[in-house]
Amino acid sequence: MPWTSSVGIHWRTPEGSLIILPTFRSRRPNMAKKPKVRSTKGAARSRKGFPWKGPWGVILLVVGVLLLAEILWVTFGKGSSSAGSQGAGQGKSGASFKIDGFSTLRATAGWSRDGSNQPVKGKAIGDGPLRVHGKHFKDGIGTHADSEIVFDLGGRASRFTCQVGADEGGGSSDRVIFRVLADGKELFKSPVMTVEMDALPVDLDLTGVKELLLKVEYDAGSNSWGHANWLDPKFFKGSAPARP
């Protein structure tokens, strides 16, 4: 009688011989594809996104607000406050202001503390008071060589008076020259002015003059300091008062 084991099927012949017939199990490979298991790390990262919440979010928000405030200040606040402090509007031709009803066509300076390179009214170009050789002045125009200030007179002014001097803010190396030109014709030229010199008076006839140019230049060979002041500038209309 045959019997089975782990080897196969066994039986004996009538002659007593042992025959083993091995058995084979059919193992078909599993052809089904295993489902891909996605990593949850990437999904979690994409869902989480940038860490807006938490301390990093607060820091980034504060930095963004500060940058925006700086941009707005530079674009709008600084320019308007500078113009307001100088009593001047800012345009392509530099600062503009009026003296005795006469407006400037253009006004430029070689340097200014606020970086605008524009003359300022009522104070020195270095942002301090108008000072010439120890004397303070309340009224005037502070500027820096090389400087040009052009007034539109239209033939309506009869006389112009002022004082000129090197502002003490320029230090001992301040050496400047003042010039006044009426319709391109030079009416006045100062000697080289330093901080050790008193203000120099200017008194000019402007009958029929359309444009008046107030010009400040460096002394030849000097370009380190050029702080200059046009002090107590005044325009007269009609009959000019008698000179003192």
Secondary structure as GFF3:
##gff-version 3
##sequence-region A 1 244
A	DSSP	beta_strand	3	4	.	.	.	ID=ss1
A	DSSP	beta_strand	8	12	.	.	.	ID=ss2
A	DSSP	beta_strand	18	22	.	.	.	ID=ss3
A	DSSP	alpha_helix	40	48	.	.	.	ID=ss4
A	DSSP	alpha_helix	55	72	.	.	.	ID=ss5
A	DSSP	pi_helix	73	77	.	.	.	ID=ss6
A	DSSP	alpha_helix	78	86	.	.	.	ID=ss7
A	DSSP	beta_strand	89	91	.	.	.	ID=ss8
A	DSSP	beta_strand	94	96	.	.	.	ID=ss9
A	DSSP	beta_strand	98	99	.	.	.	ID=ss10
A	DSSP	beta_strand	102	108	.	.	.	ID=ss11
A	DSSP	beta_strand	120	121	.	.	.	ID=ss12
A	DSSP	beta_strand	130	132	.	.	.	ID=ss13
A	DSSP	beta_strand	135	137	.	.	.	ID=ss14
A	DSSP	beta_strand	140	144	.	.	.	ID=ss15
A	DSSP	beta_strand	147	152	.	.	.	ID=ss16
A	DSSP	beta_strand	157	166	.	.	.	ID=ss17
A	DSSP	three_ten_helix	168	170	.	.	.	ID=ss18
A	DSSP	beta_strand	176	182	.	.	.	ID=ss19
A	DSSP	beta_strand	185	189	.	.	.	ID=ss20
A	DSSP	beta_strand	200	205	.	.	.	ID=ss21
A	DSSP	beta_strand	211	218	.	.	.	ID=ss22
A	DSSP	beta_strand	227	237	.	.	.	ID=ss23
###
